[in-house]
Amino acid sequence: MSKSKQKGKAKKGDRHIKRSWKDRIFRFPEKMTGRMSLLLVLCAVMSICCFRSMMQRQSQVYIELLKSGLIDFDASKIAGELQEKAKDIAFGEVDEATLKKLLEVDKYNDGYTYISLYGEDSLFLFNLIQAPTWDGMLTGLFWYGEAVSYAGADYFGELNFKDMEGQVMIYSMHQVKMAVPYFFVTLAASMLFFVPVLLYVWNRMRYVGRLKDEILVMAEGDLEHPITRKGGDEIGILARNLDGMRLALEENIRKEQEGKQANRDLISSISHDLRTPMTTLYGYLEIMAQKKCSQQKQEEYIGRCIEKVEEIRALSDKMFEYALVYETDEQAEMSEMAVWELLEEMESSQEFLKLKGFGVQAEFHAPETAKINGNRVFFQRVFNNLFSNILKYGEKGQPVCLTSAVNKGCLELVFLNWKKQQSGQVESSRIGLKSVQKMVELQQGSFFVAEEEGTFAVTIRLPLV
């Protein structure tokens, strides 16, 4: 590969990299990873917001549970029962333990109720019931936010004895009972926002499984079953490419079968066509061998034999051309050749054109030292095919132009002729041109056809060594 081609490919690759980086941000949502990332971020934000909002409303939920009666605690009722017992007790005549026993506060000690007693001028005296100190992890992790003041949960009012007017404070810690369950319920509720992510992954994985089954069907030889195309992400693109590959493979197999059938039909047809001239040729030769004809008839038979030989040669050439076009593993034995040898071959062919009544304009320009790598037999067949086409479809009233020149390290051969006015078409299969193209390409050359309304031109380019 030349340096210019390498630089061109490098520049093209650089442009591709720049375009891919430029388009990556805009095409990010189109990819499965992009959609998954965006969906995951959105669900995570919504989940965190839901968790925080529900945890901040823990106290309000607790109060609503109190209002609905699902949590059985009434601070006013407890205060009323204590007042009913305190009015018959002289505070100054009993000690703390006796007072607690007379007030029967133990029945309120459920581990979540806090009762404190205050004297005159709201002076703290002692705790009738003291709730335990809660574990730091429980209060720090599961207790979120501050408790909300609510008359149904807490109470602060008068507690009058016989000899003293005091106050009592009843504080409920029952909210601690629901802290851990509420945390996990809130966590479970917030995790529900990740359900769309799971549904998206499940849907795409189910699609992958479906693609796997369809690929296995295709691998078994069923190319008519289509691949399901769904989505525009990487899996969707893969599915479209697989379906395109299936269609291309099906088309190639169909063409290969048609080509094989065409080859079988061609061989059968040519085999049948060869029998007729060979039988006739054998008959003429046998008559002449027996010397049962006059000199005049013998010359006539020789002429007919030559015609039949030409028919056989044309048929064999046609078979070779078909075999060359459809042969995939054909290789040419290359050797170094001087350009002037090719030009001599073209000159001998142009003399044949002149004998058939064609005018020829030839311009051959090539250094004597110029050489190419090629196959002499292939070149002979190339020239034979091209000049045969000129004989069949060329207009004798117009000149045939043959030119050769060296341009950019290549030998360029040009064949141009005018087409017959009454024959507006060339050979239907163009197998001759296809065989010429195949032979030129086997010799590392290039082949071009330029056909206009009145002219037909062929250009062959071969690299110099």
Salt bridges, closest charged atoms under 4 A:
GLU30 OE1 - ARG27 NE 3.76
GLU64 OE2 - LYS67 NZ 3.83
GLU81 OE1 - LYS107 NZ 3.97
GLU84 OE2 - LYS87 NZ 3.04
GLU96 OE2 - LYS100 NZ 3.25
GLU104 OE1 - LYS85 NZ 2.86
ASP110 OD2 - HIS174 NE2 2.74
ASP213 OD1 - LYS212 NZ 3.71
GLU214 OE2 - ARG210 NE 3.69
ASP233 OD1 - ARG204 NH2 2.92
ASP243 OD2 - ARG229 NH2 2.83
ASP243 OD1 - ARG246 NE 2.89
GLU250 OE1 - ARG246 NH1 3.74
GLU251 OE2 - ARG254 NH2 2.25
GLU256 OE2 - LYS260 NZ 3.57
GLU258 OE2 - ARG254 NH1 2.42
ASP273 OD1 - HIS272 ND1 3.70
GLU300 OE1 - LYS297 NZ 3.79
GLU300 OE2 - ARG304 NH2 2.41
GLU310 OE1 - ARG313 NH2 3.03
GLU311 OE2 - LYS308 NZ 3.56
ASP317 OD2 - ARG313 NH1 2.95
ASP317 OD1 - ARG381 NH1 3.57
GLU336 OE2 - LYS371 NZ 3.46
GLU341 OE1 - ARG376 NH2 2.14
GLU351 OE2 - LYS354 NZ 3.82
GLU412 OE1 - ARG461 NE 3.51
GLU451 OE2 - LYS419 NZ 3.24
GLU451 OE1 - ARG430 NH2 2.54
